Amino acid sequence: MKVYSMWIMGMLLFLQGAVQAADLSAAATDVCQCLEAPYKKVSEALERLSEAQASGNGANQATAQGEMMAVMGAAERCFNALPAKYPKIDKNKALQDKVMKMVDQQCPNPAFAR
């Protein structure tokens, strides 16, 4: 009976690990979806900023920066929905770190690519 109980505990731990890995992967995908529009805007804005800096046009720099800030509001609303969807991850810093490492691999920040 004791061997059977140990086997059940082992299976439960295995299944919990598999579910947790699936949750981490799903959370990383959701974070990347939240970042898709901001990252696109960041890429566009960085290109415009680079052109504005090369031409010395300060007005274009301000416009590009304003556009980047506008997109951040939409991303923030997207991120605000994630804690309810992934409460275990929300309450665990180690799991959050794992998700962010996955995010860095799945959808790297274009601002850091330059």
Sequence and secondary structure as in RCSB ss.txt:
>XXXX:A:sequence
MKVYSMWIMGMLLFLQGAVQAADLSAAATDVCQCLEAPYKKVSEALERLSEAQASGNGANQATAQGEMMAVMGAA
ERCFNALPAKYPKIDKNKALQDKVMKMVDQQCPNPAFAR
>XXXX:A:secstr
 HHHHHHHHHHHHHHHHHHHHHHHHHHHHHHHHHHHHHHHHHHHHHHHHHHHHHHT HHHHHHHHHHHHHHHHHH
HHHHHHHHHH HHHHT HHHHHHHHHHHHHHS  GGG  
